[in-house]
Amino acid sequence: MSLASTLVRFSLLLLLARGTLGCFRLGYLAQAALGQDDIAYRMRPIHEVLADPSVPERTREMLAVVERAKKFGQDHGLNPTSSYEEYADLKRSAVVWVVSACQPLRFEVQTWTFPIVGSVPYLGWFERRDAERHAARLRRAGLDVNVRPARAYSTLGWFDDPVLSTMIRGGEEALADLVDVVLHESVHSTLYIGSQSRFNESLASFVARELTRDFLRSQIGLEVAAAYLQDQADVDRRRVRMHEIYKRLDQLYRSSQSDAAKRKKKAQWLAALRAELGFQREINNATLAQSRTYHAGAVPFARLLARCGNIKTMMAALKRVGPDSFGSPQQLDLDPVLARVCRSR
């Protein structure tokens, strides 16, 4: 996509938003337009990058697998897409910095509402200083705040997303991780329900993991697949511990204990969890809520997959899910939604 067409499409989005959004949201969309514009400026067709000897060999080796991963996803029910046919070297460690926030003594997350995507429980900033500035405002409002780097994101079909340099990590797990990210974002391009982040992110995480494992086994090698599964097992252990603390804190917050007692126990439990998991960043309510957004649907999606038999059939069944399938925005319990999908099989 050309630089001009990128600006035109985002300008149209901003014009549509002017009548319904305040200054903050317009400013946020403006920075998103500039960030997307910078990515468009840096994009090069992957076939050109593969033929460029000045590009590091490791990068070219990684990019050579992307088309195969896309095709594998399409063979298993993901929509064909013109994304990931170009590459953008961003010269930085993250494409955006994601800010989320939550009440300090209850798991009530902050949400923001925009055209097309509906409500979302996080904001992505292309400049880290803008993310930290926004996080500071949220902290002054008394909220728990989490700021984390993100290596990829999906424009949900509004643009042809490139492979980003931030999607190529260091270490032996980099190839598997790149395949996982490409498939994760491809799921978003296949099915995305506005104002239902837990459904969207849990589905993408679950499907990407299943397909990445099968892709590595069938097309890369059992040793790489085994290393990926070990890495995912480590992720699961962290996720389980965070979920356990989430439930424990939720019970504490709902109890009759004083706010001071709740804050003291919360600080103790989260400090111990941070030390146990080796987290560099603070763990707070916003951190735990974000973890739930991405992983809470793993069990119900696994049940649906068992009923459907394979990912392709499951994705076809899930296309029956729409906004009317949910009882409220940002619905936390996915079981009723997926139970209806199961009954329709």
Steps between C-alpha positions, in 0.01 A plus 500: 500500500634844410578771750227720353229236526601430859451865591171520311349202680605619844380853418160359413495313831582819687229691316246233588609522861486878538131513576509238776846510658662752729840661471684215673370232264560718194855557621545131558377416149728768358809343659382163368477649151853636523630169634333304224632751249857443622457123462366546146804711414736222614324211324678297233370192314636188667623359169725808468628461855580132439712598200683780684842382626526802730215360712630267774482136398307407812228753416471361147477144634214603725313687230529204263267302729222762520320409176497133597354587841229712336412218261487255789257729681280528191497122464363487855218751469662842526402754237736560208662837555740730320667582831855384578621539142721794595760568766565813707818554701390729782842546661348459848408223741120534494245616246273647769491532877173373641338675795226338707346599831283353773343604827742423788258310724276330246545351156321775313709589196514834326363491145505743210255507209581567135329464164507153342679313781258607774626496857852382578675441837837635385659767282805464276735798469766518229727719715602366838505847654135546399412166662680593821335843502155344466586239764598778741160666453325172577712448812414849621135397467572222751508205259736204478681537168697262280729611216643226281675486163320325214679350203199480268142608451226458241319776312212251449509522122505879474857476376734233369704433812871441442733270688674732744860478617359496855336165420843337454646430840841382603563147621430151372124537545480792254371303200220334695414832660476674161267230367285532813473878460410479129230243573373691805451819300349301210232372737407862577466564127270197473269562796481806722200605710490865602505569875588136585874504568507188717334296224721646226833467678432162660389358164805635319737372769340155507482449122850637439647261756323197349596586143856603584561164667363309199688719251831448677448125523404459134722756328793596721593211726411318819788653695382857431142396579609348831687817595190706419280277712745528790494878469118493497501276806699768680246759384222278634664472841521878525144538376368248754676672788369840391149359473527351849602835644225670299237276661654539843502878470148506361379321812697741718353805324147366547558432871403723792860575595607864515655665196825536692511126571418423139779726374752345739419141400490596133848653521638193676348247260599689186856561622536127565353416157734744327801342669377148422445574129805722461296786358697814417188718503261560786209257529170661592129466422549630146770237435279219625197623305706514179615141554136395536410680177748294299469162668167464683331332204751217460286237675166574325673525163670164564157348570366646176798367305444152644139514385583636155794268441736746332579870481348547153161368609522697822570828320208437264273440801624816673403715203145463631608709799415868473437801725154366591659184641622695804296630789717808565809682370829344612322187624721306738330159492540340157336169592144606408615630161700189412236265642257633241757438228540143623124440501476630143747240379 
